[in-house]
Amino acid sequence: MASARIARVFGAVNIGSFRISAIVAGLSETGDMIVLGSGHRASQGIKRGYVTDMRDATHAIRDAVERAEKMANTSVSKVWIGCSGAGLTSQVAKVEIDIGGRRIEREDVDHLLVSARDVIQPDGRMVLHAQPAHYTLDGAHGVADPAGLHAERLGVDIHVMLAEGAPIRNLTEAVQNAHLEVEGVIGSPVAAGLSSLSPEERELGVALIEFGADVTNVAVYSNGMIVGLAAIPMGSNAITDAIASAFGIRRFQAERLKCVNGSAIASPADHREMIPVDAPGEENTGPVARHADDKNRIPRAELVGVITAQLGTLMDEINKGLKVLRFGEKRGQQVVFTGGGAELVGLADFAQSALGKSVRIGQVPHLTGLADAHVKPGFSTLAGLVLYADADPIDIRTFGAKYQSTTQLAPMGLTTRIYQAFREYF
């Protein structure tokens, strides 16, 4: 079977504190999305989404992109960036215009979106993206496309993602130093939501928990958009550090124990099961763990106890965040976990008991050509960046570059046109 011809190629990089991952994808002539290559490597120069060492960060980004390009057998010059730190916040801006009961034309919708730029209030922060979530007709929500309908007033809800300016400029510069042009910086809650949540979940109401290495983002979706966002300065690295401290071992040993033998759920057999601290072939190369036997093995029960203690603290913080965001007061009780920390065995059961809500682990969509190693919750943001690039959603900051006001017969029409021209050009 002949391979599909690729009409457009794009790239994306997710810059995390634990790993940096990259993807090269293409759109076929028939509109199908195909992953041509993907790769990842350990993160360097990044802490809680902030660049702490420009040289190391640039090297890690370039290395991850080159791995994806090598697999794809093609190169990219522009990439979308995923960001989970940098003080992400979210707001919803609303704007309405009078229609007067007549039929809504496409020009009315364009004029509404252009007018919406004036209601964004960044308060000194950087706007990452500002997108129309849905329209309203006389206050009624849930309108996907109002053109052709009649209304007295036409409105739109705009979802605005904000971040601190300096950290975003550092991320952008690190990518540019890797000889790549930045298409845009996308908040990870938006990208992860595209890949892990169904449209129905985003509409009915759902909490998306990005369990990252150093930061856990709590995003509440309702009516198809993020209506609240909170960042918790704690992630899966806290579990790794707790294991290393409890047993007096190195961080790489603690990370391996967490990923290979760790669990969020205890079992009666844990007290009888002894887990080797050293990996095969590395025996007697590191320190002997505290509470270990003569073969440097520790009881699985103690490992699970350290993990669950840290998870309990995190769940308390998540619960506080959900209450502040007023999640569950009206509708929507589903909680979805993504991120590398969501790969911990038994996390869904533990979180469901701790949060008192239905919990599931987000699944990365099976994109054609995506490597099996990247079909995991830890790569949900990376997959979401591909979906975002493919969707190419409207951003009201750049919308209207070609927009021109249309003349309509109405009282004070000349005065209105002069006022609009004044605002557009001055």
ZARO-218423 format. One record per residue: y, z negated, x negated of N, C-alpha, C in turn; residue in one letter. Coordinates in steps of 0.05 Angstrom, whole numbers, padded with zeros to 5 digits, always signed. Atoms other than C-alpha are relative to their C-alpha. Layout:
N
YZXYZXYZXA;...
//
This chain:
426
-00024+00000-00017+00000+00000+00000+00025+00000-00018M;-00024-00002+00016+00067+00021-00029+00018-00024+00005A;-00018+00023-00003+00116-00035-00043+00026+00009+00014S;-00025-00006-00015+00179-00038+00000+00023+00005-00020A;-00023-00006+00017+00242-00009-00030+00022-00021+00006R;-00020+00021-00002+00295-00063-00043+00028+00013+00002I;-00027-00011-00004+00364-00046-00016+00022-00018-00012A;-00020+00019+00010+00400-00109-00040-00014-00023-00013R;+00011+00022+00015+00386-00163-00091+00021-00022-00002V;-00018+00023+00003+00416-00233-00092-00014-00023-00013F;+00012+00023+00014+00405-00297-00130+00012-00026+00010G;-00009+00026-00008+00412-00371-00117-00010-00021-00020A;+00007+00022+00018+00411-00435-00159+00006-00026+00014V;-00004+00027-00010+00401-00505-00134+00001-00020-00023N;-00006+00017+00022+00431-00555-00182-00004-00029+00008I;+00006+00027-00007+00397-00622-00175-00001-00018-00024G;+00001+00019+00022+00392-00685-00216-00027-00002-00014S;+00027+00001+00011+00317-00680-00226-00009+00027-00011F;+00007-00027+00008+00307-00605-00230+00022+00020+00008R;-00017-00022-00007+00347-00541-00230-00019+00024+00006I;+00018-00021-00009+00313-00485-00191+00017+00025+00006S;-00014-00025-00005+00331-00412-00184-00018+00020+00014A;+00015-00019-00015+00309-00354-00141+00014+00027+00000I;-00010-00027-00003+00317-00279-00140-00014+00013+00023V;+00012-00011-00024+00306-00246-00073+00013+00027+00006A;-00011-00026-00008+00317-00178-00042-00004+00006+00029G;+00004-00010-00027+00326-00145+00025-00010+00028-00001L;+00011-00027+00000+00283-00085+00038+00016+00018+00018S;-00015-00019-00016+00308-00023+00072-00005-00005+00030E;+00006+00006-00028+00275-00048+00136+00011-00028+00008T;-00012+00026-00006+00313-00115+00132-00017-00024-00005G;+00017+00022+00006+00255-00157+00109+00009-00014-00026D;-00007+00015+00024+00269-00212+00058-00024-00005-00017M;+00023+00002+00019+00224-00213-00003+00010-00016-00024I;-00006+00015+00024+00225-00265-00058-00012+00015-00024V;+00009-00015+00023+00221-00226-00123-00009-00018-00023L;+00007+00018+00021+00218-00286-00169+00014-00027+00004G;-00011+00027-00002+00231-00361-00173-00009-00016-00024S;+00006+00017+00023+00232-00413-00227+00015-00026+00000G;-00014+00026+00002+00252-00484-00244-00005-00013-00027H;+00003+00015+00025+00260-00531-00302+00013-00027+00004R;-00011+00026-00002+00279-00603-00314+00031+00001-00003A;-00029+00000+00000+00352-00618-00301+00011-00013-00026S;-00014+00012+00023+00399-00633-00359+00030+00001+00006Q;-00029+00000-00003+00472-00653-00359+00010-00003+00028G;-00007+00004-00028+00472-00669-00284-00008-00028+00008I;+00006+00027-00010+00476-00738-00253+00013-00004+00027K;-00010+00003-00027+00482-00750-00178+00017+00024+00010R;-00015-00024-00008+00506-00678-00169+00025+00005-00016G;-00023-00003+00016+00560-00686-00221-00008+00011-00028Y;+00005-00009+00028+00563-00649-00288+00009-00021-00019V;-00007+00021+00019+00560-00701-00343+00000+00011-00029T;-00001-00013+00026+00548-00653-00401+00000+00030+00005D;-00004-00028-00006+00574-00582-00395-00020+00018-00015M;+00017-00017+00016+00533-00552-00451-00029-00002+00010R;+00028+00003-00009+00466-00582-00428-00004+00012+00028D;+00002-00011-00027+00480-00563-00355-00001+00030-00001A;-00001-00029+00002+00497-00492-00374-00026+00011-00010T;+00026-00009+00011+00434-00485-00416-00022-00002+00021H;+00021+00003-00020+00390-00512-00360+00002+00020+00022A;-00005-00020-00020+00421-00466-00309-00009+00027-00009I;+00007-00026+00011+00413-00405-00353-00030+00002-00003R;+00029+00000+00004+00341-00424-00369-00015+00004+00027D;+00013-00003-00027+00322-00432-00295+00003+00028+00011A;-00005-00027-00011+00354-00366-00276-00016+00021-00016V;+00016-00019+00016+00320-00330-00334-00029+00000+00008E;+00028+00002-00008+00252-00356-00311-00004+00016+00026R;+00002-00015-00025+00265-00328-00241+00003+00030-00005A;-00004-00029+00006+00291-00262-00269-00024+00012-00014E;+00024-00010+00014+00230-00255-00314-00022+00006+00020K;+00021-00005-00020+00183-00263-00255+00008+00023+00018M;-00009-00021-00017+00225-00216-00213+00002+00027-00014A;-00003-00025+00016+00231-00165-00269+00026+00014+00006N;-00027-00010-00005+00304-00157-00251+00020-00022-00005T;-00020+00020+00006+00369-00192-00266+00020-00002+00022S;-00021+00003-00020+00425-00219-00223+00025-00008-00015V;-00026+00007+00012+00499-00226-00239+00015-00019+00017S;-00014+00018-00018+00520-00266-00178-00020-00019+00013K;+00018+00019-00012+00489-00329-00149+00015-00018+00020V;-00009+00022-00018+00498-00378-00091-00009-00026-00012W;+00006+00026+00012+00500-00450-00114-00005-00021+00022I;+00005+00022-00018+00469-00509-00077+00010-00026-00013G;-00011+00025+00010+00504-00576-00085-00007-00023+00018C;+00008+00023-00016+00478-00644-00062+00018-00025-00005S;-00017+00023+00007+00530-00690-00095+00029+00007+00004G;-00029-00007+00000+00604-00684-00111+00015-00011+00025A;-00014+00013-00022+00623-00730-00053+00001+00017+00025G;+00001-00017-00024+00601-00684+00003+00008-00016+00025L;-00007+00011-00026+00632-00699+00071+00001+00023+00020T;+00001-00020-00021+00631-00662+00137+00020-00007+00022S;-00017+00005-00023+00680-00654+00195-00003+00023+00020Q;+00000-00021-00020+00684-00615+00260+00028+00004+00010V;-00027-00007-00010+00749-00580+00277-00002+00016+00025A;+00000-00014-00026+00765-00556+00347+00026+00014+00004K;-00025-00014-00007+00815-00504+00370-00005+00016+00026V;+00001-00014-00025+00830-00471+00437+00024+00018+00003E;-00022-00018-00006+00873-00413+00461-00002+00006+00030I;-00001-00008-00028+00895-00393+00531-00009+00029+00004D;+00009-00027-00007+00861-00333+00563+00011+00008+00027I;-00013-00007-00026+00890-00338+00633-00019+00011+00021G;+00019-00009-00020+00826-00324+00671-00010+00029-00003G;+00008-00028+00003+00819-00252+00647-00025+00002-00017R;+00024-00005+00016+00760-00221+00611+00007-00003-00030R;-00004+00005+00029+00753-00242+00538-00008+00025-00016I;+00005-00023+00017+00759-00184+00489-00007-00009-00028E;+00007+00007+00028+00734-00182+00418+00024-00008-00016R;-00025+00007+00014+00806-00185+00395+00007-00029+00005E;-00006+00028-00006+00813-00253+00430-00017-00018-00018D;+00018+00016+00017+00753-00280+00391+00011+00000-00028V;-00010-00002+00027+00782-00254+00326+00025-00017-00003D;-00025+00016+00001+00850-00285+00342-00006-00030+00000H;+00008+00029-00001+00816-00352+00357-00009-00009-00028L;+00011+00007+00026+00780-00352+00290+00022-00001-00021L;-00023+00001+00018+00844-00335+00253+00017-00025+00004V;-00016+00023-00006+00881-00390+00289-00014-00026-00009S;+00015+00024+00007+00825-00440+00271+00005-00008-00029A;-00006+00008+00028+00846-00438+00198+00020-00021-00002R;-00022+00019+00002+00906-00480+00214-00008-00028+00007D;+00008+00026-00009+00866-00538+00242-00017-00015-00021V;+00016+00013+00021+00826-00552+00178+00018-00019-00015I;-00015+00021+00014+00850-00617+00146-00017-00011-00023Q;+00017+00008+00023+00818-00623+00077+00008-00027-00012P;-00009+00026+00011+00860-00685+00059-00004-00002-00030D;+00002+00000+00029+00862-00665-00014-00027+00007-00012G;+00027-00007+00009+00789-00645-00018-00004+00030+00001R;+00005-00028+00001+00759-00577-00031-00018+00008+00024M;+00016-00010-00022+00732-00537+00029-00021+00019-00012V;+00021-00017+00009+00664-00508+00012-00005+00023+00019L;+00003-00021-00020+00654-00471+00077+00009-00011+00027H;-00010+00007-00027+00684-00471+00147-00009+00022+00019A;+00014-00020-00017+00641-00436+00199+00001-00007+00029Q;+00002+00005-00029+00644-00428+00274-00028-00007+00008P;+00027+00008-00009+00585-00466+00304-00006+00010+00027A;+00004-00011-00027+00593-00448+00377+00027+00001+00014H;-00024-00004-00016+00645-00428+00428-00001-00016+00026Y;-00001+00014-00026+00669-00463+00491+00017+00016+00019T;-00015-00013-00022+00693-00434+00557+00008-00021+00019L;-00010+00020-00018+00738-00481+00595-00014-00027-00005D;+00012+00026+00008+00706-00539+00557-00031+00000+00001G;+00029-00002-00001+00634-00516+00570-00011+00009-00026A;+00011-00007+00026+00593-00515+00506-00024+00019+00002H;+00025-00016+00001+00535-00472+00483+00003+00030+00003G;-00005-00029-00003+00567-00403+00485-00003+00013-00028V;+00005-00013+00026+00540-00359+00429+00020+00022-00005A;-00019-00022+00002+00585-00298+00442+00016+00002+00026D;-00016+00000-00025+00642-00304+00492+00011+00027+00008P;-00012-00026-00006+00663-00231+00490-00012+00011+00026A;+00010-00011-00025+00658-00200+00559+00000-00020+00023G;+00000+00020-00021+00662-00266+00597+00029-00006+00008L;-00027+00008-00010+00721-00294+00637+00004-00030-00004H;-00005+00029+00004+00755-00361+00623+00030-00004+00001A;-00028+00008+00002+00821-00398+00628+00007-00006-00029E;-00004+00008+00028+00813-00426+00558-00025+00006-00017R;+00022-00006+00019+00771-00403+00499+00003-00018-00024L;-00001+00019+00023+00753-00453+00445-00023+00005-00019G;+00022-00002+00020+00710-00458+00383-00001-00026-00016V;+00005+00023+00018+00680-00516+00343-00006+00011-00028D;+00003-00009+00028+00686-00505+00268-00012-00022-00016I;+00012+00020+00018+00639-00541+00220+00012+00005-00028H;-00013-00002+00026+00675-00556+00155-00014-00019-00020V;+00013+00015+00021+00639-00579+00092+00021-00004-00023M;-00020+00007+00021+00684-00615+00041-00013-00013-00023L;+00010+00013+00025+00674-00640-00030+00024-00006-00018A;-00020+00006+00020+00713-00669-00087+00004+00025-00018E;-00007-00025+00013+00749-00613-00123-00010+00002-00029G;+00006-00001+00029+00738-00631-00197-00030+00003-00005A;+00029-00005+00005+00661-00638-00193-00009+00028+00007P;+00007-00027-00007+00656-00572-00157+00009+00020-00021I;-00010-00018+00021+00699-00538-00209-00018-00002-00025R;+00018+00003+00023+00653-00567-00263-00026+00014+00005N;+00025-00014-00006+00591-00541-00228+00004+00030-00002L;-00006-00028+00001+00623-00473-00220+00003+00010-00029T;-00004-00008+00028+00644-00471-00293-00026+00000-00015E;+00026+00001+00014+00574-00490-00316-00016+00026+00006A;+00014-00025-00008+00546-00430-00277+00014+00024-00013V;-00015-00022+00012+00601-00384-00302-00006+00001-00030Q;+00006+00000+00029+00587-00406-00374-00028+00011-00006N;+00027-00013+00002+00515-00382-00361+00001+00029+00006A;-00005-00029-00004+00545-00313-00351-00008+00010+00028H;+00006-00007-00028+00538-00313-00276+00025-00004+00017L;-00022+00002-00019+00589-00302-00221-00008-00016+00024E;+00007+00017-00022+00591-00353-00165+00008+00013+00027V;-00006-00011-00026+00585-00324-00095+00012-00021+00018E;-00010+00022-00016+00598-00392-00063-00017-00025-00006G;+00013+00025+00003+00580-00465-00066-00007-00010+00028V;+00009+00008-00026+00538-00488-00007-00010-00029+00000I;+00010+00027-00002+00527-00560+00013-00029+00000+00007G;+00029+00000-00004+00453-00576+00009-00008-00008+00028S;+00009+00006-00027+00450-00607+00079+00000+00025+00018P;+00000-00025-00016+00469-00538+00107-00023+00018-00008V;+00022-00017+00009+00419-00500+00064-00027-00011+00008A;+00025+00013-00008+00363-00550+00075-00005+00001+00030A;+00003-00001-00029+00377-00550+00149-00009+00028+00009G;+00008-00027-00007+00369-00474+00152-00030+00004-00005L;+00028-00005+00008+00301-00477+00118-00020-00019+00014S;+00018+00021-00009+00272-00542+00147+00001-00006+00030S;-00004+00007-00028+00299-00547+00218-00001+00025+00018L;+00000-00022-00019+00286-00503+00278+00027+00001+00015S;-00025-00001-00015+00346-00477+00318+00000-00020+00024P;+00001+00019-00022+00322-00520+00376+00005-00028-00009E;-00006+00027+00010+00322-00583+00334+00029-00003-00006E;-00029+00002+00006+00392-00569+00309+00017-00001+00025R;-00015+00000-00025+00414-00558+00381-00004-00027+00015E;+00006+00024-00015+00380-00619+00412+00010-00026-00014L;-00008+00023+00016+00397-00667+00356-00023-00009-00018G;+00020+00007+00020+00360-00686+00292+00015-00012-00024V;-00011+00011+00025+00373-00727+00229-00016+00012-00023A;+00012-00011+00024+00359-00691+00164+00006-00018-00024L;-00002+00019+00023+00345-00738+00105-00008+00015-00025I;+00007-00012+00025+00349-00705+00037-00005-00021-00021E;+00008+00021+00018+00311-00752-00008-00001+00012-00028F;-00002-00011+00026+00335-00729-00076-00006-00020-00022G;+00007+00017+00023+00328-00758-00146+00020-00023-00002A;-00020+00020+00003+00394-00796-00149+00017-00005+00025D;-00015+00002-00025+00425-00785-00080-00017+00007+00023V;+00013-00006-00025+00398-00787-00010+00022+00006+00021T;-00020-00009-00020+00440-00747+00040-00012-00003+00028N;+00008+00003-00028+00436-00765+00114+00019+00018+00017V;-00016-00019-00017+00460-00707+00159-00010-00001+00028A;+00007+00000-00028+00461-00712+00234+00009+00027+00013V;-00006-00025-00013+00456-00646+00272+00001-00005+00030Y;-00001+00000-00029+00475-00636+00345+00016+00025+00008S;-00013-00024-00010+00495-00575+00385+00002+00022-00021N;+00002-00022+00019+00474-00530+00328+00015-00004-00026G;-00015+00003+00025+00517-00560+00273-00001-00029-00009M;-00002+00027+00011+00526-00621+00228+00024-00013+00012I;-00021+00015-00013+00566-00673+00265+00006-00026-00016V;-00004+00024+00016+00561-00728+00213-00016+00001-00026G;+00013-00002+00026+00543-00736+00140+00006-00026-00016L;-00004+00023+00016+00532-00797+00096-00018+00003-00025A;+00015-00002+00025+00510-00802+00023-00007-00028-00010A;+00010+00026+00010+00468-00860-00004-00005+00004-00030I;+00004-00003+00029+00472-00869-00080-00026-00011-00010P;+00027+00009+00007+00398-00880-00086-00020+00022+00007M;+00020-00021-00005+00339-00833-00092-00027-00008-00012G;+00027+00005+00010+00269-00825-00118-00001-00010-00028S;+00000+00011+00027+00290-00841-00189+00001-00030+00000N;+00000+00030-00002+00301-00913-00166-00028-00010+00001A;+00028+00008-00001+00227-00916-00151-00013+00002-00028I;+00010-00004+00027+00210-00888-00220+00009-00022-00018T;-00011+00021+00017+00256-00938-00254-00013-00027+00006D;+00012+00026-00008+00226-00996-00214-00029-00002-00011A;+00027+00000+00011+00155-00975-00236+00001-00005-00030I;-00002+00003+00029+00176-00969-00308+00007-00029-00008A;-00008+00028+00005+00209-01038-00305-00022-00020+00006S;+00021+00019-00009+00152-01073-00268-00023-00001-00019A;+00024-00001+00017+00098-01049-00316+00007+00002-00030F;-00008-00002+00027+00139-01044-00380-00009+00026-00014G;+00009-00025+00011+00123-00970-00391+00024+00020-00001I;-00021-00020+00002+00163-00907-00405+00005+00014+00026R;-00007-00013-00025+00199-00868-00351-00019+00024+00006R;+00017-00023-00005+00155-00806-00360-00027-00009+00010F;+00026+00011-00010+00093-00849-00350+00004-00010+00029Q;-00005+00009-00028+00124-00881-00288+00003+00023+00019A;-00003-00024-00018+00142-00813-00259-00027+00012+00006E;+00027-00011-00004+00071-00789-00269-00016-00017+00019R;+00015+00018-00018+00042-00851-00236+00010+00003+00029L;-00011-00004-00027+00089-00842-00177-00009+00025+00013K;+00007-00026-00011+00074-00769-00167-00030+00004+00004C;+00029-00006-00001-00001-00769-00181-00015-00022+00016V;+00015+00022-00012-00024-00838-00157+00016-00016+00021N;-00016+00016-00018+00034-00864-00116-00004+00005+00029G;+00002-00002-00029+00034-00876-00041+00018-00019+00013S;-00017+00018-00015+00079-00906+00011-00017-00017+00020A;+00017+00014-00018+00019-00933+00050-00022-00014-00016I;+00021+00015+00014-00027-00988+00025-00027+00003+00015A;+00027+00000-00013-00102-00989+00038-00016-00023-00011S;+00016+00023+00009-00155-01044+00032-00013+00004-00027P;+00014-00005+00025-00187-01009-00028+00019+00000-00024A;-00019-00002+00023-00123-01010-00070-00004-00022-00021D;+00004+00022+00019-00140-01078-00101-00023+00005-00019H;+00024-00005+00017-00206-01051-00128+00004+00024-00017R;-00004-00025+00015-00178-00985-00155+00019-00004-00023E;-00017+00002+00024-00152-00984-00226+00009+00027-00009M;-00012-00026+00006-00105-00928-00247+00008+00001-00029I;-00008-00003+00028-00098-00904-00319+00030+00006-00003P;-00028-00005+00005-00027-00908-00344+00004+00025-00017V;-00002-00023+00018-00039-00856-00398-00013+00025+00012D;+00012-00025-00009-00051-00783-00381-00023+00007-00018A;+00023-00009+00017-00115-00750-00407+00010+00012-00026P;-00008-00009+00026-00108-00738-00481+00023-00015-00012G;-00022+00016+00010-00051-00787-00488-00007-00030-00003E;+00008+00028+00002-00091-00851-00492+00009-00012-00027E;-00009+00016+00023-00064-00904-00539+00024+00011-00015N;-00024-00011+00012+00000-00865-00552+00025-00014+00010T;-00023+00014-00011+00046-00909-00511-00005-00030+00002G;+00003+00028-00002+00057-00982-00496-00022-00007+00021P;+00019+00010-00020+00004-01023-00459+00015-00011+00023V;-00015+00008-00024+00027-01034-00388-00004-00030+00006A;+00002+00028-00009+00041-01104-00362-00021-00002+00022R;+00022+00004-00020-00018-01130-00320-00022+00020-00003H;+00021-00020+00003-00062-01075-00348-00025-00012-00012A;+00025+00009+00012-00135-01083-00368-00003+00011-00028D;+00003-00009+00028-00164-01067-00436+00000+00030-00004D;-00001-00029+00001-00165-00993-00419+00028+00011+00009K;-00028-00006-00008-00090-00994-00401+00000+00012+00028N;+00001-00008-00027-00104-00988-00327+00013-00022+00017R;-00013+00020-00018-00065-01022-00271-00011+00002+00028I;+00011-00001-00028-00086-01040-00200+00018+00018+00017P;-00015-00018-00018-00065-00987-00150+00017-00017+00019R;-00014+00016-00019-00044-01043-00103+00028-00008-00011A;-00026+00008+00012+00011-01065-00152+00019+00023+00000E;-00017-00024+00001+00037-00994-00159+00011+00005+00028L;-00009-00005-00028+00040-00985-00083+00020-00022+00008V;-00019+00022-00007+00075-01053-00077+00028+00005-00011G;-00026-00007+00012+00130-01031-00124+00014+00022+00015V;-00011-00023-00014+00139-00965-00088+00010-00008+00028I;-00008+00007-00027+00141-00995-00018+00025-00019+00000T;-00024+00018+00001+00192-01048-00040+00025+00016-00003A;-00023-00017+00003+00240-00994-00063+00005+00017+00024Q;-00003-00015-00024+00227-00952-00002+00012-00017+00023L;-00011+00017-00020+00242-01011+00042+00030-00003-00002G;-00029+00002+00005+00311-01018+00010+00014+00026+00009T;-00012-00025-00007+00324-00944+00019+00001+00004+00031L;+00000-00003-00029+00303-00945+00092+00021-00017+00014M;-00021+00017-00011+00350-01002+00105+00027+00014-00001D;-00025-00014+00003+00407-00960+00078+00001+00025+00018E;+00001-00023-00018+00385-00899+00118+00005-00009+00028I;-00005+00011-00027+00384-00941+00181+00029-00007+00004N;-00028+00006-00002+00454-00965+00167+00016+00026+00003K;-00014-00026-00002+00477-00893+00156-00003+00013+00028G;+00005-00011-00026+00445-00870+00221+00016-00014+00022L;-00015+00015-00020+00479-00925+00260+00030+00006-00002K;-00028-00007+00003+00547-00909+00230+00005+00028+00011V;-00003-00027-00010+00536-00836+00248-00008+00002+00030L;+00006+00002-00029+00515-00859+00319-00023+00019+00008R;+00023-00017-00006+00449-00821+00315-00017-00014+00021F;+00018+00010-00020+00405-00830+00375+00013-00013+00024G;-00014+00013-00023+00459-00857+00422-00002+00018+00025E;+00001-00018-00023+00456-00795+00466-00027+00014+00003K;+00026-00014-00001+00397-00750+00450-00008+00006-00028R;+00011-00007+00027+00353-00731+00392-00009-00025-00015G;+00011+00022+00014+00307-00781+00359-00018+00009-00024Q;+00016-00011+00021+00273-00735+00309+00013-00003-00027Q;-00010+00002+00027+00281-00749+00235-00017+00017-00018V;+00014-00018+00018+00262-00698+00182+00008-00006-00029V;-00005+00005+00028+00255-00713+00108-00005+00025-00017F;+00004-00021+00019+00264-00661+00054+00007-00011-00028T;-00006+00009+00027+00277-00663-00021-00025-00008-00015G;+00023+00007+00017+00231-00680-00079-00012-00026+00007G;+00011+00026-00008+00224-00752-00056-00018+00001+00024G;+00016-00002-00025+00194-00728+00010-00029+00008-00006A;+00027-00008+00007+00132-00705-00028-00018-00024-00005E;+00016+00025+00004+00109-00778-00036-00020-00003+00023L;+00021+00003-00020+00043-00789-00001+00006-00024+00019V;-00003+00021-00019+00049-00829+00063+00029-00006+00008G;-00028+00006-00006+00125-00825+00067+00006+00001+00030L;-00006-00004-00028+00127-00800+00139-00009-00025+00016A;+00010+00024-00015+00084-00859+00165+00017-00024-00007D;-00017+00023+00008+00125-00910+00125+00027+00002+00014F;-00027-00004-00011+00192-00881+00148-00001-00003+00031A;+00002+00002-00029+00169-00877+00221-00001-00029+00008Q;+00001+00029-00007+00152-00951+00221+00026-00014-00006S;-00024+00013+00008+00215-00971+00184+00024+00008+00017A;-00024-00010-00015+00264-00928+00224-00004-00002+00030L;+00005+00001-00029+00230-00934+00292+00005+00026+00014G;-00004-00027-00011+00236-00859+00303-00021+00019-00009K;+00020-00021+00008+00192-00798+00301+00009+00013-00026S;-00006-00011+00027+00189-00773+00229-00020+00021-00008V;+00017-00020+00011+00162-00710+00199+00012+00009-00027R;-00009-00011+00026+00166-00678+00129+00007+00029+00004I;-00009-00027-00003+00205-00614+00128-00017+00020-00017G;+00016-00020+00013+00166-00552+00110+00017+00024-00008Q;-00014-00023+00009+00194-00495+00069-00013+00025+00013V;+00012-00023-00013+00186-00429+00107-00015+00018-00020P;+00016-00016+00017+00134-00383+00079+00013+00028-00004H;-00014-00025+00006+00180-00329+00051-00019+00018-00016L;+00017-00019+00014+00144-00267+00028+00006+00000-00030T;-00003-00001+00029+00132-00271-00047+00007-00027-00013G;-00007+00026+00012+00152-00345-00055-00025-00013-00012L;+00023+00012+00014+00107-00379-00106-00009-00025+00014A;+00012+00023-00013+00060-00432-00079+00012-00026-00011D;-00012+00024+00012+00091-00483-00127+00027-00007+00012A;-00027+00005-00011+00157-00475-00091+00000-00002+00030H;+00002+00004-00029+00131-00482-00020-00004-00030+00005V;+00001+00029-00002+00146-00557-00022+00028-00010+00010K;-00025+00011-00009+00200-00602+00008+00022-00001-00022P;-00019+00001+00022+00233-00607-00061+00015+00026-00004G;-00013-00026+00003+00252-00533-00056+00012+00010+00026F;-00011-00009-00026+00278-00533+00015+00029+00010-00002S;-00027-00009+00004+00350-00526-00008+00001+00028-00013T;+00001-00026+00013+00332-00468-00053-00007+00022+00020L;+00007-00020-00021+00297-00431+00004+00023+00004+00020A;-00022-00002-00019+00356-00447+00049+00023+00017-00011G;-00021-00016+00012+00404-00415+00000-00006+00030+00003L;+00008-00028-00005+00365-00350+00007+00006+00008+00029V;-00005-00005-00028+00368-00355+00082+00030+00002+00006L;-00029-00001-00004+00443-00369+00079+00011+00026-00010Y;-00010-00025+00011+00456-00309+00034-00008+00023+00018A;+00008-00022-00017+00416-00265+00081+00016+00000+00026D;-00015+00002-00025+00452-00291+00143+00030+00008-00003A;-00028-00006+00006+00521-00283+00110+00018-00009+00023D;-00015+00009-00023+00555-00327+00162+00030+00003-00003P;-00030-00003+00001+00629-00321+00180+00012-00025-00012I;-00016+00022+00011+00676-00365+00140+00029+00006+00009D;-00026-00006-00011+00742-00371+00176+00022+00000-00021I;-00021-00001+00021+00780-00380+00110+00004+00029-00009R;-00003-00028+00009+00766-00307+00092-00001+00019+00023T;+00001-00018-00023+00757-00280+00162+00029+00008+00008F;-00027-00009-00010+00815-00238+00188+00015+00015-00021G;-00015-00015+00020+00833-00203+00123+00007+00028+00011A;-00005-00027-00012+00828-00138+00163+00010-00003+00029K;-00008+00005-00027+00850-00171+00228+00029+00007+00005Y;-00027-00006-00007+00912-00144+00261+00004-00007+00030Q;-00005+00008-00028+00943-00172+00325+00003+00024+00017S;-00003-00022-00019+00937-00127+00385+00022-00006+00020T;-00022+00003-00019+00994-00116+00433-00011-00002+00028T;+00008+00003-00027+00983-00141+00503+00025-00005+00018Q;-00022+00003-00019+01029-00138+00564+00001-00029+00010L;-00003+00027-00008+01053-00209+00575+00029-00009-00002A;-00028+00010+00003+01118-00247+00585+00005-00009-00029P;-00008+00008+00027+01155-00258+00520-00017+00013-00021M;+00019-00013+00018+01108-00208+00487+00013+00006-00027G;-00013-00007+00025+01159-00185+00435+00004-00024-00017L;-00005+00025+00014+01177-00256+00416-00026-00010-00013T;+00025+00009+00010+01104-00274+00409-00010+00016-00024T;+00009-00017+00023+01089-00214+00364+00016-00006-00025R;-00016+00006+00023+01148-00231+00320-00008-00026-00013I;+00008+00026+00010+01125-00303+00314-00027+00002-00015Y;+00025-00004+00013+01054-00281+00297+00003+00014-00027Q;-00005-00014+00025+01079-00233+00245+00012-00018-00021A;-00013+00019+00018+01122-00287+00215-00021-00019-00013F;+00021+00018+00010+01062-00334+00209-00019+00013-00019R;+00021-00014+00016+01015-00282+00180+00011+00008-00027E;-00010-00011+00026+01062-00256+00126+00018-00020-00015Y;-00016+00020+00014+01103-00318+00110-00014-00027+00001F;
//
